[in-house]
């Protein structure tokens, strides 16, 4: 059987080329620009469905790769819906006259919150002027004097009546510094103690009895004096209320008429009127109040926390820093006399207040890293209200919250934007996600490359150019960007939807166009921007290649070696992917331990790599162990690998190295290969195929291409090819080749130059084929192992006989 001929891929199979003539315009200025991400019909449907569903729990999770334009698309759809929605009300906090610790929330039609605040400010100013004036009026002072005179007259009448009774009984009532004193009189003169002793006993006794009766009567009457004073004070208070009520009533009359359409405001104004009447003294002594004590006019202010003045439609709010206080608001404090005090005027709103009645957009990663933010967001959505609460109080770490404002009813549509991995983790571990976020908008990472999607991408490029203020792009630049989008997708038949990368590349190309003083961006500008980006990121790649060229890292690209294959891997450094060849070696010997994965033994191999080696072992056992017992030991290793190894994309290379080692057939080192293998020996697709090919090509080019170099890839990866133009040109000139393989037999035949061999009707391989020589080597290893085992058994038997 002759060795098969394997045709390398043609240049047109290696990369998709977008012809500039296919662009339906000379430059982006002639295209109708679009600003929405490419090909997101599924996501748009989900977002619009969530917007239309005004039901509990139909909030939105928007997931996809970073840079896909998720935030912009969500905001655009939200803003379009918000423009048609009614404008939600203003929200204010006012003083609660029954419990100052629980400020009350007031809802007012959009734009009227500031009007009420202005009216209340003017009301306080009017009251601060009118109330003191009313208490300084002649009428008020006259009525105060009347009350005071009545009290004095009442007291004087008691003393006068007592004095008259005393004089009628021959006793004088004297006003002394320490009180009232009664003394006997004779001949209209107060007599002293000596004269009193000269009186007859009957007269003295009569006088003593009279004095005691007068004293007792006076004490009885004077016990009513506090009540008289209390009555006078009550009359003064009633007078104060009457005067204040008159002032407040006349001042509030216009306000009550203005706000009569809002019952809650009217009820609040009624409470204000009653409180001013009860506390009129606060306006008479306004200089005595301090910050935070709620005295005087401060407590009649209106704190407008949400002002919809000038807003048409519903609000769309994006919270860039979703801390607890920025979501549900906070209560600030100020210093007064060495203490921190607060009142309702220091309540500040959060994003949920601002977005109430509309839409709120939050970044998933940001809300998860802020302590308590995710919990407080869920609690607000479940309760349909916004309760202002400090993080310390919420976590039970503090009890120092001085106020508990009335919660505000919440009606908001929330979109949480993030990557899929975080969403899947959260949905798995937090069961409440399914209750609160019933809609998921999953963004496409790429879209099929069709004439329609290519045209749409060209229009998107026009939109990016307009948005970023870049010069227009000509046909060649647009075509090159479309090619780059195919490369970014990892599939020549698809286009990447990453808007951010596209925007960055347009701006970087614009920089080089301006440097050339060119009015348009052309393909060379795009090429230069791509090269400059790689140049900024490829220090590690260059250093890695230099180590290989210096032979510090040993990679052979010429000659042939038994049991050694150039495998290809992809390394990611800060978002920059590059391919690098690795030397995979295999050794085989007599034994019975089978295939040992050295990477796994030293715990450098990951689970996927170990899985690949186990598949290789099972392939060997299945193909070659049905008729011949496998009695050998072998080892596989990535030479000069000092870090972890993960993935199964080198399992085909490991299998070929193992076959070469056992069959003792050398492998061409001018080839590298990539691909995983299944238990039937079929090649399977892998990721990063373009970077892997380019990594080996760059090394071979540095050493000099001679037409023998090439890369083997799984046939199923051909559709993913989008290699750089230099490789396509090298393949066209015959200096390099890329060969697709479907099975391990394809690979080993190309690598060794020896026919792989197929079983005949009797199940035997051709003797000179790779598989035939492999079977022969396995049989020899088995015979040597069996002979050695028999000699060991004979020696053990002899030792037993001698003992």
C-alpha positions in Angstrom: 0.0 0.0 0.0 1.5 3.4 -1.1 1.8 6.2 1.3 -1.0 8.7 1.1 -0.6 12.2 -0.3 -1.7 15.0 2.1 -2.5 18.2 0.4 -1.8 21.4 2.4 -4.5 24.0 2.7 -4.8 26.6 -0.1 -4.1 30.2 0.7 -7.8 31.1 0.3 -8.6 28.6 3.0 -6.2 30.1 5.5 -7.9 33.5 5.9 -11.1 35.3 5.0 -10.5 38.3 2.8 -13.0 41.1 2.6 -12.7 42.8 -0.8 -12.9 46.6 -0.5 -15.1 46.6 -3.6 -17.8 44.7 -1.6 -18.2 47.8 0.7 -21.3 49.7 -0.6 -19.6 53.2 -0.2 -16.4 55.0 -0.8 -16.0 55.9 2.9 -18.0 55.8 6.2 -19.3 59.3 5.5 -21.5 57.8 2.8 -22.9 55.1 5.0 -26.0 55.3 7.2 -24.4 54.9 10.7 -25.8 52.7 13.4 -24.9 52.8 17.0 -26.3 49.6 18.3 -24.2 46.4 18.8 -24.1 44.0 15.9 -26.5 41.1 15.7 -28.2 41.2 19.1 -31.8 40.5 18.1 -32.2 37.9 20.9 -30.9 40.3 23.5 -33.0 43.1 22.2 -36.2 41.0 22.4 -35.4 40.1 26.0 -34.8 43.7 27.0 -37.9 44.9 25.3 -39.9 42.2 26.9 -38.6 43.1 30.3 -39.5 46.8 29.7 -43.0 45.9 28.7 -43.7 43.5 31.6 -44.7 45.8 34.5 -45.0 42.9 36.9 -43.2 42.0 40.0 -39.9 40.3 39.5 -39.5 41.0 35.8 -36.2 42.8 36.3 -33.4 42.1 33.9 -30.0 40.5 33.9 -27.9 41.5 30.9 -25.0 39.1 30.4 -22.2 38.8 27.8 -18.6 39.3 27.1 -16.9 42.6 28.2 -17.0 45.1 25.4 -20.1 43.8 23.7 -21.9 47.1 24.1 -24.3 45.8 26.8 -24.6 49.1 28.8 -25.1 51.2 25.7 -27.8 49.0 24.2 -29.7 48.7 27.5 -29.5 52.4 28.1 -30.8 53.1 24.6 -33.8 50.8 24.9 -34.6 52.1 28.4 -34.3 55.8 27.2 -36.7 55.1 24.3 -39.2 53.5 26.6 -38.7 56.2 29.3 -39.5 59.0 26.8 -43.0 57.6 26.3 -43.7 56.9 30.0 -45.3 59.4 32.4 -43.0 61.5 34.5 -43.0 60.1 38.1 -43.6 62.4 41.1 -41.2 64.4 43.2 -40.4 63.1 46.7 -39.8 65.2 49.8 -39.1 64.7 53.4 -40.8 66.9 56.1 -40.7 67.0 59.8 -42.9 64.7 61.8 -44.4 66.8 64.6 -45.4 63.8 66.6 -42.1 61.9 66.4 -39.1 63.9 65.0 -37.1 60.6 64.6 -39.4 59.5 61.8 -39.5 62.2 59.1 -42.5 61.8 56.8 -42.3 61.3 53.0 -44.5 63.5 50.7 -45.2 62.7 47.1 -45.9 65.7 44.7 -46.4 66.0 41.0 -43.2 66.4 39.0 -41.7 69.8 39.5 -43.8 70.9 42.4 -41.5 69.7 45.2 -39.2 72.8 44.8 -42.3 75.0 44.7 -43.5 73.6 48.1 -40.0 74.0 49.5 -39.9 77.6 48.3 -43.3 78.3 49.6 -42.4 76.9 53.1 -39.2 78.9 53.2 -41.1 82.1 52.4 -43.8 81.1 55.0 -41.1 80.8 57.7 -39.7 84.1 56.7 -43.1 85.7 56.9 -43.8 84.1 60.3 -40.5 85.1 61.7 -41.4 88.7 60.8 -45.1 88.7 61.6 -45.3 86.8 64.9 -42.8 89.0 66.8 -44.6 92.0 65.3 -47.9 90.8 66.5 -46.6 90.2 70.0 -45.2 93.7 70.1 -48.5 95.4 69.1 -50.3 97.7 71.4 -53.4 95.5 71.4 -51.5 92.5 72.5 -49.7 94.4 75.3 -52.9 96.0 76.4 -54.5 92.6 76.8 -51.5 91.2 78.6 -51.7 94.2 81.0 -55.4 93.4 81.6 -54.6 89.8 82.5 -51.8 90.9 84.8 -54.0 93.6 86.3 -56.8 91.1 87.0 -54.3 88.9 88.8 -53.0 91.8 90.8 -56.5 93.0 91.6 -57.5 89.5 92.8 -54.5 89.4 95.1 -55.2 93.0 96.4 -58.9 92.3 97.1 -57.9 89.4 99.4 -55.6 91.6 101.4 -58.1 94.4 101.5 -60.9 92.2 102.7 -58.6 90.7 105.4 -57.4 94.1 106.5 -61.0 95.4 106.9 -61.9 92.4 109.0 -58.8 92.9 111.1 -59.5 96.6 111.7 -63.1 95.8 112.7 -61.6 93.6 115.5 -59.0 96.1 116.6 -56.1 94.5 114.8 -53.8 96.0 112.3 -52.5 94.1 109.2 -48.9 95.1 108.5 -46.9 94.4 105.3 -43.4 93.4 106.3 -40.4 92.3 104.2 -40.9 88.7 105.4 -44.7 88.6 104.9 -47.9 89.8 106.6 -48.0 90.5 110.3 -51.1 91.1 112.5 -50.8 93.3 115.6 -53.3 94.8 118.2 -54.2 98.5 118.1 -55.4 100.8 120.8 -56.5 104.4 120.2 -55.6 103.9 116.5 -52.0 103.0 117.4 -50.3 99.7 117.2 -49.2 98.7 120.7 -46.0 97.0 121.5 -45.5 93.9 123.6 -45.2 95.9 126.9 -48.5 97.6 126.3 -50.1 94.3 125.2 -49.1 92.7 128.6 -50.9 95.5 130.4 -54.2 94.6 128.8 -56.8 92.6 130.6 -56.5 88.9 130.3 -59.9 88.7 128.5 -58.8 91.3 126.0 -55.5 89.6 125.4 -57.2 86.3 124.8 -59.7 87.9 122.5 -56.9 89.5 120.4 -54.9 86.2 120.2 -57.9 84.3 119.0 -58.7 87.0 116.4 -55.2 87.0 115.1 -55.2 83.2 114.7 -58.5 83.4 112.9 -57.2 86.1 110.6 -54.0 84.3 109.9 -55.8 81.1 109.1 -58.3 82.8 106.8 -55.5 84.6 105.0 -53.6 81.4 104.5 -56.7 79.7 103.2 -57.3 82.5 100.7 -53.6 82.7 99.6 -53.5 79.0 98.9 -55.6 79.9 95.8 -52.8 82.3 94.6 -51.0 79.7 92.5 -54.2 78.8 90.8 -54.8 82.5 90.1 -51.3 82.7 88.6 -51.9 79.5 86.6 -55.2 80.9 85.3 -53.4 84.1 84.3 -50.7 82.1 82.5 -53.3 80.0 80.7 -55.0 83.2 79.7 -51.7 84.5 78.4 -51.1 81.3 76.5 -54.5 81.4 75.1 -53.9 84.9 74.1 -50.6 83.9 72.5 -52.3 81.1 70.6 -55.1 83.4 69.5 -52.6 86.0 68.2 -50.4 83.3 66.6 -53.4 81.6 65.1 -54.6 84.8 63.6 -51.1 85.5 62.1 -50.6 81.9 60.8 -54.1 81.6 59.5 -53.8 84.8 57.4 -50.3 83.8 56.2 -51.3 80.2 55.4 -54.6 81.1 53.7 -53.0 81.6 50.3 -50.9 78.4 50.6 -53.8 76.3 51.5 -55.7 77.6 48.5 -52.6 77.0 46.2 -52.1 73.4 47.4 -55.8 72.4 47.8 -55.5 69.8 45.0 -53.0 67.8 47.1 -54.7 66.4 50.3 -51.4 65.2 51.8 -49.9 68.7 51.4 -53.0 70.3 52.9 -52.8 67.9 55.9 -49.1 68.8 56.3 -49.9 72.5 56.3 -52.6 71.9 58.9 -50.0 70.2 61.1 -47.7 73.1 60.5 -50.3 75.6 61.6 -51.1 73.7 64.8 -47.4 73.3 65.6 -46.6 77.0 65.0 -49.5 78.0 67.2 -48.3 75.6 70.0 -44.7 76.8 69.7 -45.0 80.4 68.8 -42.3 81.2 71.4 -39.8 79.6 69.0 -40.3 82.5 66.6 -40.0 85.0 69.4 -36.7 83.4 70.6 -35.3 82.2 67.3 -31.8 83.2 68.2 -31.8 80.6 71.0 -32.2 77.6 68.8 -29.3 75.4 67.6 -28.6 73.3 64.6 -30.3 69.9 64.6 -32.7 70.7 67.4 -35.7 71.1 65.1 -36.7 74.4 66.7 -38.0 77.5 65.0 -38.4 77.7 61.3 -35.9 74.8 60.5 -38.5 72.1 61.1 -40.9 73.7 58.6 -38.5 73.4 55.8 -39.1 70.9 53.0 -36.2 68.6 51.9 -36.7 67.8 48.2 -34.7 64.6 47.7 -36.1 63.8 44.2 -36.8 66.7 41.8 -38.3 65.9 38.5 -38.5 69.5 37.3 -37.5 69.6 33.6 -37.7 65.9 33.2 -39.9 64.6 30.3 -40.8 61.0 30.7 -39.4 58.5 33.2 -35.8 58.7 34.6 -33.0 56.4 33.4 -30.3 56.2 36.1 -26.9 54.4 35.9 -25.2 54.0 39.2 -21.4 53.7 38.7 -20.6 53.2 42.4 -23.4 51.1 43.9 -22.5 51.4 47.6 -25.4 51.0 50.1 -25.6 54.7 50.8 -25.6 55.5 47.1 -28.4 53.0 46.4 -30.8 53.7 49.3 -29.6 57.1 50.4 -28.0 58.3 53.7 -28.5 60.5 56.7 -25.7 63.1 57.1 -24.7 64.7 60.4 -23.2 68.0 61.4 -21.3 69.2 64.4 -23.0 71.3 67.1 -21.5 72.0 70.5 -19.1 69.1 70.2 -21.8 66.6 69.2 -23.0 65.2 65.9 -26.6 66.0 65.3 -29.0 65.4 62.4 -32.4 66.3 61.2 -34.6 65.5 58.2 -33.0 68.2 56.1 -29.8 66.1 56.1 -31.4 63.1 54.3 -29.8 62.5 51.0 -31.3 60.4 48.2 -29.9 57.2 46.6 -30.0 55.8 43.0 -33.2 53.9 43.8 -34.9 57.3 44.8 -33.7 58.9 41.6 -34.7 56.0 39.4 -38.1 55.5 41.1 -40.8 55.3 38.5 -38.2 54.6 35.8 -35.1 52.5 35.1 -31.9 51.7 37.0 -28.8 50.2 35.4 -26.1 48.6 37.7 -22.9 46.8 37.0 -23.0 43.3 38.5 -19.3 43.1 39.5 -19.5 46.5 41.2 -22.6 45.8 43.2 -21.2 42.5 44.4 -17.9 43.9 45.7 -19.6 46.6 47.7 -20.5 45.3 51.2 -24.2 44.8 51.7 -25.2 46.5 48.4 -26.6 43.3 46.8 -28.6 42.5 49.8 -30.1 46.0 50.2 -31.0 46.0 46.5 -32.8 42.7 46.8 -34.6 43.8 50.0 -35.8 47.0 48.3 -37.1 45.2 45.3 -38.9 42.6 47.4 -40.4 45.2 49.7 -41.3 47.6 46.9 -39.9 50.4 49.1 -36.7 52.3 49.7 -35.7 52.4 53.4 -32.7 54.6 54.3 -30.5 52.6 56.5 -26.8 52.7 57.3 -24.6 49.8 56.5 -23.5 49.4 60.2 -27.1 49.4 61.3 -28.1 47.0 58.6 -25.4 44.5 59.6 -26.2 44.9 63.3 -22.8 46.5 64.0 -24.1 49.8 65.2 -27.3 51.2 66.8 -26.4 54.9 66.4 -28.8 55.7 63.7 -30.6 58.8 64.9 -33.5 58.8 62.5 -35.7 56.3 60.8 -37.3 58.1 57.8 -40.6 56.8 56.4 -39.8 54.4 53.5 -40.7 55.6 50.0 -42.8 53.3 47.7 -40.6 51.8 45.0 -41.6 51.2 41.4 -38.4 50.6 39.3 -37.2 48.4 36.5 -33.6 47.2 37.3 -31.1 46.0 34.8 -28.0 44.3 36.2 -25.2 44.1 33.6 -22.3 41.7 33.9 -20.5 38.7 32.5 -22.0 35.2 32.2 -19.7 33.5 34.7 -20.7 35.8 37.6 -24.4 35.5 36.6 -24.3 31.7 36.6 -22.5 31.6 39.9 -25.0 34.0 41.5 -28.0 32.3 40.0 -26.7 29.0 41.4 -26.0 30.1 44.9 -28.7 32.8 45.4 -32.2 31.4 44.9 -33.7 34.9 45.1 -32.2 35.8 41.7 -34.9 33.8 40.0 -37.6 35.6 41.9 -36.3 39.1 41.2 -34.7 38.8 37.8 -37.0 36.7 35.6 -35.6 38.0 32.3 -32.1 37.3 31.0 -30.7 39.1 27.9 -27.7 37.0 26.7 -25.5 38.9 24.2 -24.0 37.1 21.3 -20.2 37.0 21.2 -20.2 36.8 17.4 -22.6 36.5 14.5 -22.5 34.5 11.2 -20.6 36.3 8.5 -23.1 37.1 5.8 -23.5 39.9 3.3 -26.1 41.4 5.5 -24.0 41.2 8.7 -20.9 42.5 6.8 -22.9 45.6 5.6 -24.3 46.1 9.1 -20.8 46.0 10.6 -19.6 48.6 8.0 -22.5 50.8 9.2 -21.5 50.2 12.8 -17.9 51.3 11.9 -19.4 54.4 10.5 -21.3 55.0 13.7 -18.1 54.4 15.8 -16.3 56.9 13.6 -18.9 59.5 14.1 -19.2 58.9 17.8 -15.4 59.1 18.4 -14.9 62.0 16.1 -12.5 60.1 14.0 -11.8 60.8 10.3 -13.9 58.8 7.8 -12.6 55.3 6.9 -12.2 54.4 3.3 -13.2 51.1 1.7 -9.9 49.5 2.4 -9.9 50.4 6.1 -13.5 49.2 6.5 -12.6 45.9 4.8 -9.6 45.4 7.0 -11.7 46.0 10.2 -14.2 43.4 9.0 -11.3 41.0 8.5 -10.1 41.8 12.0 -13.6 41.1 13.4 -13.5 37.7 11.8 -10.1 37.0 13.4 -11.4 38.2 16.8 -14.4 35.8 16.6 -12.0 32.8 16.2 -14.0 31.7 13.2 -13.5 32.9 9.6 -17.2 32.4 9.0 -18.3 34.6 11.9 -17.8 38.3 13.0 -17.0 39.4 16.5 -19.6 41.7 18.2 -17.1 43.4 20.5 -17.9 47.1 20.1 -15.2 48.3 22.5 -12.3 46.7 20.7 -13.7 48.0 17.4 -13.9 51.5 18.8 -10.4 51.4 20.2 -9.0 50.2 16.9 -10.7 52.9 14.9 -9.4 55.6 17.3 -5.9 54.2 17.1 -6.0 54.0 13.3 -7.2 57.6 13.3 -4.1 58.6 15.3 -1.8 57.2 12.5 -4.0 58.8 9.8 -3.6 62.2 11.4 0.1 61.7 11.8 0.2 61.2 8.0 -2.0 64.3 7.7 -4.4 62.2 5.7 -8.1 63.2 5.8 -9.3 59.5 5.7 -8.3 56.3 7.5 -6.9 53.7 5.2 -6.0 50.0 5.5 -2.3 50.8 6.2 -3.4 52.9 9.2 -5.4 50.0 10.5 -2.5 47.6 10.0 -0.2 50.0 11.8 -2.6 50.3 14.7 -2.8 46.5 15.0 1.0 46.2 14.8 1.4 49.0 17.4 -1.0 47.3 19.8 0.9 44.0 19.5 4.1 45.8 19.9 2.9 47.3 23.2 1.8 43.9 24.5 4.3 41.4 23.2 7.4 41.8 25.4 6.9 38.4 27.0 6.2 36.8 23.6 9.4 38.3 22.2 11.4 37.2 25.2 10.0 33.7 24.9 11.0 33.5 21.3 14.5 34.9 22.0 15.1 32.1 24.6 14.2 29.6 21.9 16.5 31.2 19.4 19.3 31.3 21.9 18.6 27.6 22.6 18.0 28.3 26.3 14.7 26.7 25.5 15.2 23.8 23.2 12.9 23.6 20.2 14.1 21.8 17.1 12.7 22.9 13.7 14.9 20.7 11.5 15.9 17.0 11.4 14.0 14.1 12.9 14.0 12.6 16.4 12.4 9.5 18.0 9.8 10.2 20.6 9.8 14.0 20.2 7.0 16.2 18.8 6.6 20.0 18.7 3.3 20.7 20.4 1.6 24.1 20.3 0.1 26.0 23.2 -1.5 29.4 23.8 -0.5 31.8 26.5 -2.6 34.7 27.6 -1.0 37.8 29.2 -3.2 40.7 30.0 -5.6 40.0 27.2 -2.9 39.3 24.7 -2.8 35.8 23.2 0.2 34.3 21.6 1.2 30.8 20.5 4.4 29.1 21.6 5.8 25.7 20.7 6.6 23.2 23.4 8.7 20.0 23.2 6.7 16.9 24.1 8.8 13.8 24.5 7.9 10.1 25.2 10.1 7.2 26.3 9.1 3.5 26.4 10.7 0.5 28.1 10.0 -3.0 29.4 7.6 -2.9 32.3 4.0 -3.2 33.3 3.1 0.3 34.6 1.6 1.6 31.4 1.8 5.3 30.5 2.9 7.7 33.2 2.1 11.4 32.9 5.0 13.1 34.6 3.2 16.5 34.7 0.4 14.8 36.7 2.9 13.0 39.0 4.4 16.3 40.1 1.0 18.0 40.2 1.7 20.4 37.4 -0.9 18.9 35.1 -4.5 20.1 35.3 -7.5 17.8 35.2 -8.1 18.4 31.5 -4.6 17.5 30.6 -4.7 14.4 32.7 -7.9 13.5 31.0 -6.2 13.8 27.6 -3.4 11.4 28.7 -5.9 8.9 30.0 -7.6 9.0 26.6 -4.3 8.3 25.0 -3.8 5.3 27.3 -7.2 3.9 26.5 -6.7 4.4 22.8 -3.5 2.3 23.0 -5.2 -0.4 25.0 -8.2 -0.5 22.6 -6.2 -0.5 19.3 -3.2 -2.6 20.3 -4.1 -4.6 23.4 -6.9 -6.9 22.0 -4.5 -9.6 20.8 -1.2 -8.7 22.3 -0.9 -8.1 26.1 0.5 -4.6 26.7 3.5 -5.1 28.9 5.5 -1.9 28.8 6.1 1.3 30.8 6.2 4.7 29.2 6.4 8.3 30.3 5.2 11.6 28.7 6.4 15.1 29.6 6.5 18.7 28.4 10.2 19.4 28.4 11.4 22.6 30.1 8.0 23.4 31.4 8.1 25.0 34.8 4.5 26.0 35.3 1.2 24.4 35.2 -0.1 22.5 32.1 -3.8 22.5 31.4 -6.0 21.5 28.5 -6.0 18.5 26.1 -5.0 20.2 22.9 -1.6 18.5 23.0 -3.0 15.0 23.5 -2.6 14.2 19.7 1.0 15.3 19.9 1.6 13.1 23.0 0.1 10.1 21.3 2.3 10.6 18.2 5.4 11.0 20.5 4.5 7.7 22.2 3.9 5.8 19.0 7.3 7.1 17.7 9.1 6.1 20.9 7.7 2.5 21.0 8.0 1.9 17.2 11.4 3.7 17.2 10.5 5.7 14.1 11.8 9.3 14.1 9.5 12.3 13.8 10.2 15.3 11.5 11.0 18.3 13.7 10.1 20.8 11.0 6.5 20.2 11.8 4.4 21.2 14.8 1.0 20.0 15.6 -2.0 20.8 17.7 -5.3 18.9 18.4 -6.9 16.7 20.9 -7.7 13.0 20.3 -10.6 10.8 21.2 -10.5 7.1 22.2 -11.0 6.1 18.5 -7.9 8.1 17.5 -9.9 10.9 15.8 -8.6 14.5 15.8 -10.8 17.0 17.6 -11.0 20.8 17.3 -9.1 23.0 19.7 -9.1 26.7 20.5 -6.5 29.4 19.6 -5.6 27.7 16.3 -4.5 30.9 14.7 -2.2 32.0 17.5 -0.7 28.5 17.6 0.1 28.5 13.9 1.6 32.0 14.1 3.7 31.1 17.1 5.5 28.3 15.2 5.6 30.3 11.9 7.4 33.2 13.6 10.0 30.9 15.1 10.6 29.1 11.7 10.7 32.4 9.9 13.4 33.7 12.3 15.5 30.6 11.6 14.7 30.6 7.9 11.9 29.0 6.0 13.0 26.3 3.6 9.7 24.7 2.5 9.8 21.8 5.0 8.1 23.6 7.8 4.4 23.3 8.6 1.7 22.8 11.2 -0.8 20.0 11.5 -4.3 21.0 12.7 -7.5 19.1 13.2 -9.6 19.2 10.0 -12.5 20.5 12.1 -10.5 23.6 12.8 -10.1 24.7 9.2 -13.2 26.9 9.4 -11.6 28.8 12.3 -8.5 29.8 10.3 -7.8 33.5 10.0 -4.0 33.6 10.1 -2.0 36.7 9.3 -1.4 37.6 5.7 2.4 36.7 5.9 1.5 33.1 6.6 -0.9 33.0 3.7 1.8 34.4 1.4 4.4 31.9 2.7 2.0 29.0 2.0 1.2 30.3 -1.4 5.0 30.4 -2.2 5.5 26.9 -0.8 7.7 28.0 2.1 5.2 26.9 4.7 2.3 24.6 4.9 -0.8 23.9 7.0 -2.1 20.4 6.9 -5.5 19.2 8.2 -5.7 15.8 9.8 -8.6 13.7 10.8 -7.0 10.8 12.6 -3.8 9.9 14.5 -2.9 7.8 11.4 -2.9 10.9 9.3 -0.7 12.7 11.8 1.8 10.0 12.3 2.1 9.3 8.5 2.9 13.0 7.9 5.3 13.3 10.8 7.3 10.2 10.1 7.0 10.0 6.3 6.1 6.3 6.8 2.8 4.7 5.9 0.6 4.4 9.0 -0.9 1.1 7.8 -4.3 -0.4 8.0 -5.4 -3.8 9.2 -5.9 -6.5 6.6 -8.7 -9.1 6.7 -6.8 -11.1 9.4 -6.4 -8.0 11.6 -2.7 -7.6 10.8 -0.9 -4.4 9.9 1.7 -4.2 7.1 5.1 -5.0 8.6 6.9 -1.9 7.3 4.0 0.5 8.4 4.1 2.5 11.5 1.4 0.5 13.1 3.0 -2.8 12.0 6.4 -1.8 13.5 4.5 -0.6 16.6 2.8 -3.9 17.1 6.1 -5.7 16.6 7.8 -3.5 19.2 4.9 -4.2 21.6 5.3 -7.9 21.1 9.0 -7.8 21.7 8.5 -5.8 24.9 5.9 -8.3 25.9 8.3 -11.2 25.2 11.2 -9.6 27.1 8.9 -8.9 30.0 7.5 -12.4 30.0 11.0 -14.0 29.8 12.2 -11.8 32.7 9.1 -12.7 34.7 9.8 -16.4 34.2 13.5 -16.1 35.2 12.4 -14.3 38.4 9.9 -17.1 39.2 12.6 -19.8 38.6 15.0 -17.9 40.9 12.3 -17.6 43.6 11.5 -21.3 43.3 15.2 -22.3 43.6 15.6 -20.1 46.7 12.5 -21.8 48.3 14.0 -25.3 47.6 17.4 -24.4 49.1 15.7 -23.1 52.2 
